[in-house]
Amino acid sequence: MSTHSYSLGGYGPQKRSAWVKLTARDSAVWRLDWVMVLTGVALSFVGSLLVWSATRNRTDLNHGDPYYFLTRHVLSLVVGVLLMALTVWVGHRRLRGAVPILYGASVLLALLVLTPLGATINGQRAWLHLGGGFSLQPAEFIKITMVLGMAMLLAAKVDAGDREHPDHRTVIQALGLAAAPILIIVLMPDLGSVMVLVMIVLGVLLASGASNRWIVGLCVAGAGGAVLVWALGLLDQYQINRFAAFANPALDPAGVGYNTNQARIAVGSGGLTGKGLFKGSQTTGQFVPEQQTDFVFTVAGEELGFLGGALIIFLLGVLIWRACRIARESTELYSTIVAAGVIAWFAFQSFENIGMTLGIMPVAGLPLPFVSYGGTSMFAVWIALGLLQSIRVQRPVSA
């Protein structure tokens, strides 16, 4: 049959050809993991409602506009999805060649935070003010570039066929690449981001096939380092207070334990089905600090109840499950390591955020991926999702 013997709504041959390529079963659009994409959108949609509920009455924050945070959150989501699409279009393999530039740029931005250009919020000098009410948190981008950088180093000889697993020298190089940004973030200090980066390092090393001695050694060194930091008094007072409140929830409930106590009250008062969206007394009364960012899960617990909170956890679980499938089905070590780094990032940060809300983890100032308000964090998680999608799209069709 002639290729011109059918019609697609009056489209000419060139437009017909583009349409066929776009909708073919082996096209990039068809091969996207749409379950993962739609799960991310669903989480961000739920997050927009929770952010709106937490901020619509906060005249001290929203400049008198009840839609201020909602509008910016949705805008961040739209930009994030576009960044995901751009990442898929560029591809994780082409980004591999640009890793030195991207890594250097992210480290430079982190260093700028330590200069007069940096801004301190809640005791953490972790932001760069861009003007117009916008700010940038370089630590979020370091999560991406560190995953890519370590994957590039650890997989180089293996993907080239020279070795079956990374050798000790390669592992040392990868750890050196990770150490520089981690030390910079320690100086901010942003211990929450440091915790995530450490988990990324462990996840990446596990996926690379490096010797288990490195994993054990890093865990022992990390525990010893934590004890040393505490013994030498290198932590700021507000950080010590957070750990003290975690260890003893009854300690100073009106002071250092205020955040966690109010968070537990909010979550516990929601019951099975919640009080209803926009009807939470803790949320409406503004009793929980940073409720649109770090403690956004308390809005879900109070207003949507156990079922609403369980839905968010379920969606996060679906996203991580799909990411694990992509890692398992990858045909090259570089792609596997990138996927594993993103999985470690999403899994730990989700657990830490929800855990600190429930009182089973110390307060660390980390947003809930895809849900919390925050432009830089939203951009970063969608770029990471784009990396996962690129790995899926670029694998062989038969895989």
C-alpha positions as CSV (number, residue, x, y, z in Angstrom):
1,M,0.0,0.0,0.0
2,S,1.2,3.5,-0.8
3,T,2.3,5.6,2.2
4,H,-0.1,8.3,0.8
5,S,-3.2,6.1,0.6
6,Y,-4.4,7.0,4.0
7,S,-5.4,10.3,5.7
8,L,-4.7,11.7,9.1
9,G,-7.2,14.6,9.3
10,G,-5.8,16.4,6.2
11,Y,-2.2,16.5,7.4
12,G,0.4,16.7,4.6
13,P,3.1,14.0,4.1
14,Q,5.6,15.7,6.3
15,K,3.2,16.3,9.2
16,R,1.9,12.8,8.7
17,S,5.4,11.4,9.0
18,A,6.1,13.5,12.2
19,W,2.8,12.2,13.7
20,V,3.6,8.6,12.9
21,K,7.1,9.0,14.5
22,L,5.6,10.6,17.5
23,T,3.0,7.9,18.1
24,A,5.0,4.9,17.0
25,R,5.4,2.2,19.7
26,D,9.2,2.7,19.7
27,S,9.0,6.5,20.0
28,A,10.3,8.4,23.0
29,V,6.8,9.5,24.0
30,W,5.4,6.0,23.9
31,R,8.4,4.6,25.9
32,L,8.1,7.1,28.7
33,D,7.1,5.6,32.0
34,W,3.8,7.3,32.2
35,V,2.9,5.7,35.5
36,M,5.9,7.5,37.0
37,V,5.2,10.8,35.3
38,L,1.5,10.8,36.3
39,T,2.4,9.7,39.9
40,G,4.8,12.7,40.1
41,V,2.1,15.0,38.8
42,A,-0.5,13.6,41.3
43,L,1.9,14.1,44.2
44,S,2.5,17.7,43.1
45,F,-1.2,18.3,42.7
46,V,-1.9,17.1,46.2
47,G,1.0,19.2,47.4
48,S,-0.5,22.3,45.8
49,L,-3.7,21.8,47.8
50,L,-1.8,21.3,51.0
51,V,0.4,24.3,50.4
52,W,-2.6,26.4,49.6
53,S,-4.4,25.3,52.8
54,A,-1.2,26.0,54.9
55,T,-0.7,29.5,53.4
56,R,-4.0,31.0,52.3
57,N,-4.5,32.7,55.7
58,R,-0.9,33.5,56.3
59,T,-1.1,37.2,55.6
60,D,2.4,37.6,57.2
61,L,3.8,35.5,54.4
62,N,1.4,35.8,51.4
63,H,1.5,39.6,51.0
64,G,-2.3,39.6,51.4
65,D,-2.8,37.3,48.4
66,P,-4.3,33.9,49.5
67,Y,-3.2,32.4,46.1
68,Y,0.4,33.7,46.3
69,F,2.0,30.4,47.3
70,L,-0.4,28.2,45.3
71,T,0.4,30.2,42.1
72,R,4.1,29.9,42.6
73,H,3.9,26.2,43.5
74,V,1.9,25.4,40.3
75,L,4.4,27.6,38.3
76,S,7.3,25.6,39.8
77,L,5.5,22.4,38.8
78,V,5.1,23.5,35.2
79,V,8.7,24.6,35.0
80,G,9.8,21.3,36.6
81,V,7.9,19.2,34.0
82,L,9.5,21.3,31.2
83,L,12.9,20.6,32.8
84,M,12.1,16.9,32.9
85,A,11.2,17.0,29.2
86,L,14.4,18.9,28.4
87,T,16.4,16.4,30.3
88,V,14.8,13.5,28.4
89,W,15.5,15.3,25.1
90,V,19.2,15.9,26.0
91,G,19.5,12.4,27.4
92,H,21.6,11.1,30.3
93,R,24.3,9.9,27.9
94,R,24.9,13.3,26.5
95,L,24.8,14.8,30.0
96,R,27.6,12.4,30.8
97,G,30.0,14.4,28.7
98,A,28.9,17.7,30.4
99,V,29.3,16.4,33.9
100,P,32.5,18.3,34.7
101,I,30.9,21.6,33.7
102,L,27.7,20.9,35.6
103,Y,29.5,19.7,38.7
104,G,31.8,22.7,38.7
105,A,28.8,25.1,38.3
106,S,26.9,23.5,41.2
107,V,30.0,23.6,43.5
108,L,30.6,27.2,42.5
109,L,26.9,28.1,43.4
110,A,27.3,26.4,46.7
111,L,30.5,28.4,47.5
112,L,28.7,31.6,46.7
113,V,26.3,30.8,49.5
114,L,29.2,31.2,51.9
115,T,29.8,34.7,50.6
116,P,27.8,37.9,51.3
117,L,25.5,36.8,48.4
118,G,24.2,34.0,50.6
119,A,21.1,34.2,52.8
120,T,20.4,32.7,56.2
121,I,16.9,31.2,56.8
122,N,16.1,29.3,60.0
123,G,19.8,29.1,61.0
124,Q,20.9,27.7,57.7
125,R,23.0,29.8,55.2
126,A,21.9,27.7,52.3
127,W,20.2,30.1,49.8
128,L,21.1,32.6,47.2
129,H,18.6,35.5,46.8
130,L,17.9,36.2,43.1
131,G,15.6,39.2,43.7
132,G,11.9,39.5,43.1
133,G,11.1,37.2,46.0
134,F,13.0,34.3,44.3
135,S,15.8,32.3,45.9
136,L,18.0,29.3,44.9
137,Q,19.2,26.4,47.0
138,P,22.4,25.1,45.3
139,A,22.4,21.9,47.5
140,E,19.4,20.6,45.5
141,F,21.4,20.8,42.2
142,I,24.4,19.2,43.9
143,K,22.3,16.1,44.5
144,I,21.9,15.8,40.7
145,T,25.5,16.5,39.7
146,M,26.9,14.3,42.4
147,V,24.9,11.4,41.2
148,L,26.0,12.0,37.6
149,G,29.6,12.6,38.5
150,M,30.0,9.5,40.7
151,A,28.3,7.4,38.1
152,M,30.6,8.7,35.3
153,L,33.7,7.8,37.3
154,L,32.5,4.4,38.7
155,A,31.2,3.2,35.4
156,A,33.9,4.4,33.0
157,K,36.1,1.3,33.0
158,V,33.2,-1.2,33.5
159,D,31.2,0.1,30.5
160,A,34.4,0.2,28.4
161,G,34.8,-3.5,29.1
162,D,38.1,-3.1,31.0
163,R,36.9,-4.3,34.4
164,E,33.9,-6.1,35.9
165,H,33.7,-3.8,38.9
166,P,35.2,-0.4,39.9
167,D,38.7,-0.8,41.4
168,H,39.8,0.9,44.7
169,R,41.4,3.8,42.9
170,T,38.2,4.6,41.0
171,V,36.2,4.4,44.3
172,I,38.6,6.8,46.0
173,Q,38.2,9.3,43.0
174,A,34.4,9.1,43.3
175,L,34.5,9.6,47.0
176,G,36.8,12.6,46.5
177,L,34.3,14.1,44.0
178,A,31.5,13.7,46.6
179,A,33.6,15.0,49.5
180,A,34.1,18.5,48.2
181,P,30.4,19.6,48.0
182,I,29.5,17.7,51.2
183,L,32.2,19.7,53.1
184,I,30.8,23.0,51.6
185,I,27.3,22.1,52.7
186,V,28.5,21.2,56.2
187,L,29.9,24.7,56.5
188,M,26.5,26.3,55.7
189,P,25.5,24.3,57.8
190,D,22.7,22.2,56.1
191,L,22.9,18.8,57.8
192,G,19.6,17.7,56.2
193,S,21.2,17.9,52.7
194,V,24.4,16.3,54.0
195,M,22.4,13.3,55.2
196,V,20.8,13.0,51.8
197,L,24.1,13.2,50.0
198,V,25.6,10.6,52.2
199,M,22.8,8.2,51.4
200,I,23.3,9.0,47.7
201,V,26.9,8.0,48.1
202,L,26.0,4.7,49.7
203,G,23.3,4.0,47.1
204,V,25.7,4.7,44.2
205,L,28.5,2.5,45.7
206,L,26.1,-0.4,46.2
207,A,24.8,-0.2,42.7
208,S,28.3,0.1,41.2
209,G,29.4,-3.3,42.5
210,A,32.2,-1.8,44.6
211,S,33.7,-3.9,47.3
212,N,31.5,-4.2,50.4
213,R,34.5,-3.2,52.5
214,W,33.9,0.4,51.2
215,I,30.3,0.4,52.4
216,V,31.2,-1.0,55.8
217,G,34.1,1.4,56.1
218,L,32.0,4.4,55.2
219,C,29.3,3.5,57.7
220,V,31.9,3.1,60.5
221,A,33.7,6.3,59.5
222,G,30.3,8.2,59.4
223,A,29.4,7.0,62.8
224,G,32.8,8.0,64.2
225,G,32.6,11.3,62.4
226,A,29.2,12.1,63.9
227,V,30.5,11.3,67.4
228,L,33.6,13.5,66.8
229,V,31.5,16.4,65.5
230,W,29.4,16.2,68.6
231,A,32.4,15.9,71.0
232,L,34.2,18.8,69.5
233,G,31.1,21.0,69.6
234,L,31.0,21.7,65.9
235,L,27.2,21.8,65.8
236,D,25.3,25.0,66.1
237,Q,23.0,25.3,69.1
238,Y,19.8,25.1,67.1
239,Q,21.0,21.7,65.7
240,I,21.8,20.4,69.2
241,N,18.4,21.5,70.3
242,R,16.7,19.6,67.4
243,F,18.5,16.3,68.4
244,A,17.7,16.9,72.1
245,A,14.0,17.4,71.2
246,F,14.1,14.2,69.2
247,A,15.7,12.2,72.0
248,N,13.3,13.6,74.6
249,P,10.0,14.7,73.0
250,A,8.8,16.1,76.4
251,L,11.8,18.5,76.6
252,D,10.7,22.1,76.6
253,P,7.4,21.6,74.6
254,A,7.0,25.4,74.3
255,G,10.6,25.8,73.0
256,V,12.9,23.3,71.3
257,G,10.2,20.7,71.2
258,Y,7.5,23.0,69.9
259,N,7.7,22.0,66.2
260,T,7.6,18.3,66.7
261,N,4.9,18.5,69.4
262,Q,2.6,20.6,67.2
263,A,3.3,18.4,64.2
264,R,2.2,15.3,66.1
265,I,-0.9,17.0,67.5
266,A,-1.8,18.0,63.9
267,V,-1.3,14.5,62.5
268,G,-2.9,12.7,65.4
269,S,-6.0,14.9,65.3
270,G,-6.9,14.0,61.8
271,G,-8.1,10.5,62.6
272,L,-9.0,8.2,59.7
273,T,-10.5,10.6,57.2
274,G,-9.3,14.0,58.5
275,K,-11.2,17.2,59.3
276,G,-11.6,18.2,55.7
277,L,-9.5,20.3,53.4
278,F,-9.1,23.9,54.7
279,K,-10.8,22.8,58.0
280,G,-7.8,21.8,60.2
281,S,-7.6,23.8,63.4
282,Q,-3.8,23.4,63.8
283,T,-3.3,24.5,60.2
284,T,-5.8,27.3,60.3
285,G,-4.5,28.5,63.6
286,Q,-0.9,28.5,62.2
287,F,0.4,26.4,65.1
288,V,2.9,24.4,63.0
289,P,5.9,26.3,61.7
290,E,7.1,25.9,58.1
291,Q,4.0,24.0,57.3
292,Q,4.1,24.7,53.6
293,T,7.7,23.3,53.3
294,D,9.3,21.0,55.8
295,F,6.0,20.1,57.7
296,V,3.6,19.9,54.8
297,F,2.8,16.3,55.7
298,T,1.1,17.6,58.9
299,V,-1.6,19.3,56.7
300,A,-2.3,16.0,55.0
301,G,-2.5,14.2,58.4
302,E,-4.8,16.7,59.9
303,E,-7.1,17.6,57.0
304,L,-7.0,14.4,55.0
305,G,-6.4,12.0,57.8
306,F,-4.7,8.6,57.9
307,L,-6.1,7.8,54.4
308,G,-4.7,11.0,52.9
309,G,-1.3,10.5,54.5
310,A,-1.3,6.9,53.3
311,L,-2.1,8.0,49.8
312,I,0.9,10.2,49.7
313,I,3.1,7.4,51.0
314,F,1.6,5.0,48.5
315,L,2.3,7.4,45.6
316,L,5.9,7.9,46.7
317,G,6.2,4.1,46.9
318,V,4.9,3.7,43.4
319,L,7.4,6.3,42.1
320,I,10.3,4.5,43.8
321,W,9.1,1.1,42.7
322,R,9.1,2.3,39.0
323,A,12.5,3.8,39.5
324,C,13.8,0.4,40.8
325,R,12.4,-1.2,37.6
326,I,14.3,1.2,35.5
327,A,17.5,0.5,37.4
328,R,17.0,-3.2,37.2
329,E,16.3,-3.2,33.4
330,S,19.2,-0.9,32.5
331,T,21.8,-2.4,30.1
332,E,24.8,-0.3,31.2
333,L,26.3,0.3,34.6
334,Y,26.3,4.1,34.2
335,S,22.5,4.2,33.8
336,T,22.1,1.7,36.7
337,I,24.2,3.9,39.0
338,V,22.3,7.1,38.1
339,A,19.0,5.4,38.7
340,A,20.2,4.0,42.1
341,G,21.4,7.4,43.2
342,V,18.0,9.0,42.5
343,I,16.3,6.1,44.3
344,A,18.5,6.6,47.4
345,W,17.8,10.3,47.3
346,F,14.0,10.0,46.9
347,A,13.6,7.2,49.4
348,F,15.7,8.6,52.2
349,Q,14.4,12.2,51.8
350,S,10.8,11.0,51.9
351,F,11.4,8.8,54.9
352,E,13.2,11.6,56.8
353,N,10.6,14.2,56.0
354,I,7.6,12.1,57.0
355,G,9.6,10.6,59.9
356,M,10.4,13.9,61.5
357,T,6.7,14.8,61.2
358,L,5.8,11.7,63.1
359,G,8.6,12.0,65.6
360,I,10.6,9.0,64.6
361,M,13.4,11.0,62.9
362,P,15.1,14.2,64.0
363,V,14.1,17.5,62.4
364,A,16.4,18.1,59.5
365,G,14.8,20.7,57.4
366,L,14.2,18.6,54.3
367,P,11.2,19.1,51.9
368,L,8.9,16.2,50.9
369,P,9.8,15.4,47.3
370,F,7.1,16.7,44.8
371,V,4.9,17.8,47.6
372,S,6.5,20.6,49.6
373,Y,6.6,24.2,48.5
374,G,10.0,25.3,47.1
375,G,11.1,26.1,43.5
376,T,14.6,24.7,43.6
377,S,13.6,21.4,45.2
378,M,10.7,21.0,42.7
379,F,13.1,21.7,39.8
380,A,15.6,19.2,41.1
381,V,13.2,16.3,41.6
382,W,11.7,16.7,38.2
383,I,15.2,16.9,36.5
384,A,16.0,13.6,38.4
385,L,12.7,12.2,37.1
386,G,13.9,13.2,33.6
387,L,17.1,11.3,34.1
388,L,15.1,8.2,35.0
389,Q,12.9,8.6,32.0
390,S,15.9,9.1,29.7
391,I,17.4,5.8,31.0
392,R,14.1,4.1,30.1
393,V,13.7,5.7,26.7
394,Q,17.3,5.1,25.5
395,R,17.5,1.4,26.5
396,P,17.1,-1.1,23.6
397,V,13.5,-1.8,22.6
398,S,13.9,-5.5,23.3
399,A,14.9,-4.8,26.9
